[in-house]
Amino acid sequence: MSESGFFPAATGRVLVFDSGIGGVTVAQEITAIGPKLIVDYAADTGFFPYGDKSDDALRGRLPVVARALVHVARPDVFVIACNTASTLALAEVRAVLDIPVVGTVPAIKPAAETSQTGHIGLLATPGTIRRDYTQRLIEEFAADTEIVKLGSVELVRLAEAFAAGEEVSRDAVAAAQAPLFEGPDGAKIDTVVLACTHFPLLREMLADTAPHPVRYIDSGEAIARQTLRVLEDRGAATGPKAAYITSEPADEPGTMHVLNRFGYRRPVPVSTRRKGTTSPEVA
């Protein structure tokens, strides 16, 4: 590893996982600092989006999906590129896998350390906003900072549409983030934490439609560095990078388009269970 955080010698196979295609932003970060890695991608398209699902439903599903995907993809490390999943079920996923699992943590600490006004926006899914884990991060790293929270499923849908090549209006993005700035502390916000891996896809449009200059930060680079740390002693992987989804490709034209844009071939559909057994299988 170099002092700059570049890992030119790191080898191995990484599986980046998200509910949809937002995690491709993390896959890009990993590839940028670990160019010899094979970075596969998996999306739980059969249960998208996570942000409006109940905690119980996600706790039940995430370990099962993670185990099924790892059984098929055989990665050296599993990256949960989803704040909603990580803040809810990181421990449960680690308990069912025998490889390193890297989670996603909202970038609250660096935001608090760099904000000049002491007023930060937290833009996430409703699930991440309500998690005890998120509140603990705020209490530990931003106790003296004013945090304005906004949970938005609409921004997730807009990000998916944008990545799929659909036209997304500036007005729609502006309206989705507007409540963040409408309260009494809104004008003081100078930093916004993008606590959903989908949101960096809209970073430029979010910045352009904010009512005043704002710095948007996310945890993608930190996730990439941690992934490379646990892979430093892994062996070389072979073959092209692959993609996996939990629904049928024919039902996911938007996802297919995005994966193709990011260099992934037709995704492999993965079922969480084989009929009559508890074993995962390729659908």
C-alpha positions in Angstrom: 0.0 0.0 0.0 1.2 3.5 -0.8 0.9 6.5 1.5 -1.8 7.8 -0.9 -4.1 4.8 -0.3 -3.4 3.1 -3.6 -3.0 -0.6 -3.5 -1.4 -1.6 -6.9 -0.3 -5.1 -5.8 -3.6 -6.1 -4.1 -5.2 -9.1 -5.8 -8.4 -11.1 -5.2 -12.1 -11.1 -6.0 -14.5 -8.7 -4.4 -18.3 -8.9 -4.4 -20.0 -5.5 -4.0 -23.6 -5.8 -2.9 -26.5 -3.4 -2.9 -30.3 -3.4 -3.2 -30.0 -1.8 -6.6 -27.3 -0.2 -8.8 -26.2 2.5 -6.3 -23.3 0.3 -5.1 -21.6 0.7 -8.5 -20.2 3.9 -7.1 -18.4 1.9 -4.5 -17.2 -0.7 -7.0 -15.7 2.1 -9.0 -13.8 3.4 -5.9 -12.5 -0.1 -5.2 -11.3 -0.5 -8.8 -9.6 2.9 -8.8 -7.3 2.0 -5.8 -7.0 -1.7 -6.5 -6.6 -2.0 -10.3 -5.6 -5.7 -10.2 -8.8 -6.8 -8.4 -11.8 -8.5 -10.0 -14.7 -6.5 -8.6 -18.0 -8.4 -9.1 -21.4 -6.8 -8.4 -24.7 -8.1 -7.0 -28.0 -6.3 -6.7 -31.0 -7.6 -4.7 -33.4 -6.5 -7.4 -36.0 -8.9 -6.2 -36.5 -6.9 -3.0 -35.6 -3.3 -4.2 -35.8 -0.8 -2.7 -34.6 -1.5 0.9 -35.4 2.0 2.2 -39.1 1.4 2.5 -38.9 -2.2 3.9 -39.5 -3.1 7.5 -36.5 -3.9 9.8 -37.8 -7.4 10.4 -38.1 -8.2 6.7 -34.6 -7.0 6.0 -33.1 -8.8 9.0 -34.7 -12.0 7.7 -33.7 -11.5 4.1 -30.1 -10.1 4.2 -28.2 -13.1 5.6 -30.0 -15.5 3.3 -29.3 -13.3 0.2 -25.7 -12.8 1.2 -25.1 -16.5 1.7 -26.7 -17.4 -1.6 -24.6 -14.8 -3.5 -21.3 -15.8 -1.9 -22.1 -19.5 -2.6 -22.3 -18.6 -6.3 -19.7 -15.9 -6.8 -17.0 -17.2 -4.4 -15.5 -13.9 -3.5 -12.6 -13.2 -1.1 -14.5 -10.4 0.5 -18.2 -9.3 0.6 -18.8 -5.5 0.6 -22.2 -4.3 1.7 -22.4 -1.1 -0.3 -25.7 -0.1 1.3 -26.2 2.1 4.3 -29.6 0.7 5.1 -28.4 -2.9 5.1 -25.2 -2.2 7.0 -26.8 -0.1 9.8 -29.4 -2.9 10.3 -27.9 -6.3 9.7 -24.1 -6.2 9.4 -23.6 -8.5 12.3 -26.1 -11.0 11.0 -24.5 -11.1 7.6 -21.0 -11.6 9.2 -22.4 -14.4 11.3 -23.4 -16.5 8.2 -20.3 -15.9 6.0 -16.8 -17.2 6.5 -15.1 -14.4 4.5 -14.4 -10.8 5.5 -17.5 -8.5 5.3 -17.0 -4.8 4.9 -20.0 -2.6 5.7 -21.0 1.0 4.9 -21.0 3.7 7.5 -22.5 7.1 6.9 -19.7 9.7 6.6 -20.8 11.6 9.7 -17.4 11.7 11.4 -15.6 13.4 8.5 -18.5 15.7 7.9 -18.4 16.9 11.5 -14.7 17.3 11.4 -14.7 19.5 8.3 -18.0 21.5 8.6 -17.3 25.2 9.1 -20.7 26.1 10.3 -21.4 23.1 12.5 -24.6 22.4 10.6 -24.7 19.2 8.6 -27.4 17.6 6.4 -27.9 13.9 6.5 -29.5 12.6 3.3 -30.4 8.9 3.5 -33.2 6.4 3.1 -35.9 6.5 5.8 -34.5 3.2 7.1 -31.0 4.6 7.7 -32.4 7.7 9.2 -34.3 5.8 11.9 -31.6 3.3 12.8 -30.1 3.3 16.3 -26.7 2.7 14.6 -27.0 6.1 12.9 -27.9 7.9 16.0 -25.0 6.3 17.8 -22.6 7.7 15.1 -24.1 11.1 15.6 -23.7 10.9 19.4 -20.1 9.7 19.1 -18.7 11.9 16.3 -21.1 14.8 16.0 -22.5 15.6 19.4 -21.6 19.3 19.1 -23.0 19.5 15.5 -26.5 20.3 14.4 -27.7 17.5 12.2 -30.7 18.0 9.9 -32.0 14.6 8.6 -34.0 13.8 5.5 -35.0 10.3 4.5 -35.9 9.9 0.8 -37.0 6.9 -1.2 -37.7 9.2 -4.1 -34.0 10.1 -4.5 -33.2 6.4 -4.7 -35.6 6.0 -7.6 -34.3 9.1 -9.3 -30.7 7.8 -9.0 -31.7 4.5 -10.5 -33.5 6.2 -13.4 -30.6 8.5 -14.0 -28.0 5.7 -14.1 -30.3 3.8 -16.5 -30.1 6.6 -18.9 -33.6 8.0 -18.3 -34.2 11.7 -18.3 -34.3 13.0 -14.7 -35.4 16.6 -14.3 -33.5 19.1 -12.1 -36.8 20.1 -10.6 -37.5 16.6 -9.4 -34.0 16.4 -7.7 -34.4 19.9 -6.3 -37.9 19.0 -4.8 -36.6 15.7 -3.3 -33.8 17.4 -1.4 -35.6 20.7 -0.7 -36.9 19.8 2.8 -33.3 19.5 4.0 -32.9 23.2 3.6 -36.4 24.5 4.6 -36.1 24.4 8.3 -34.6 27.0 10.6 -31.1 25.6 10.3 -31.3 24.9 6.6 -29.5 28.1 5.5 -26.6 27.2 7.8 -25.9 23.7 6.3 -22.5 23.7 4.6 -22.0 19.9 4.4 -24.4 17.1 3.4 -23.7 13.5 4.0 -24.9 11.2 1.2 -25.7 8.3 3.4 -27.0 6.1 0.5 -24.7 4.7 -2.1 -27.3 5.7 -4.8 -27.0 9.4 -4.1 -23.5 10.0 -5.4 -24.9 9.2 -8.8 -26.8 12.5 -8.5 -24.0 14.5 -6.8 -23.7 17.0 -9.6 -27.4 17.6 -9.9 -27.8 17.8 -6.1 -25.1 20.5 -6.0 -26.5 22.4 -8.9 -30.0 22.5 -7.3 -29.1 23.3 -3.7 -30.2 26.7 -2.5 -26.7 27.7 -1.6 -23.2 26.2 -2.0 -22.9 22.9 -0.2 -20.2 20.2 0.1 -21.6 16.7 -0.5 -19.5 13.8 0.9 -20.0 10.0 1.0 -18.1 7.0 2.4 -17.2 5.4 -0.9 -13.4 6.0 -0.7 -13.3 4.8 2.9 -15.1 1.6 2.0 -12.7 1.0 -0.8 -9.6 1.5 1.5 -11.0 -0.9 4.1 -11.8 -3.5 1.4 -8.2 -3.4 0.1 -6.8 -3.7 3.6 -8.5 -7.0 4.2 -7.4 -8.2 0.8 -3.7 -7.5 1.0 -2.7 -11.1 1.6 -5.2 -12.7 -0.8 -4.2 -14.7 -3.9 -4.8 -13.6 -7.5 -8.3 -14.1 -9.0 -9.0 -15.0 -12.7 -11.7 -14.5 -15.2 -13.9 -11.5 -16.2 -15.9 -9.6 -13.6 -19.5 -10.8 -13.2 -22.8 -9.4 -12.0 -25.6 -11.1 -10.1 -29.3 -10.2 -9.5 -32.1 -11.8 -7.5 -34.8 -11.4 -10.2 -34.9 -12.3 -13.9 -32.8 -10.2 -16.3 -35.8 -9.7 -18.6 -37.6 -8.0 -15.7 -34.8 -5.5 -15.1 -34.0 -3.6 -18.4 -32.8 -0.5 -16.4 -30.5 -2.6 -14.3 -29.2 -4.4 -17.4 -28.4 -1.0 -19.0 -26.5 0.3 -16.0 -24.5 -2.9 -15.5 -23.5 -2.8 -19.2 -22.4 0.8 -18.9 -20.1 -0.1 -16.1 -18.6 -3.0 -17.9 -20.6 -6.0 -16.6 -22.0 -8.7 -18.9 -25.5 -10.1 -18.6 -26.1 -10.7 -14.9 -26.6 -14.1 -13.5 -30.0 -14.5 -11.7 -29.5 -16.0 -8.2 -32.2 -17.7 -6.3 -32.0 -17.6 -2.5 -33.2 -21.2 -2.0 -33.6 -24.4 -4.0 -37.1 -25.9 -3.8 -37.3 -28.4 -1.0 -33.9 -27.6 0.4 -32.0 -24.7 2.1 -29.2 -24.6 -0.5 -28.8 -21.6 -2.7 -28.6 -22.0 -6.4 -28.3 -20.2 -9.7 -31.8 -19.6 -11.0 
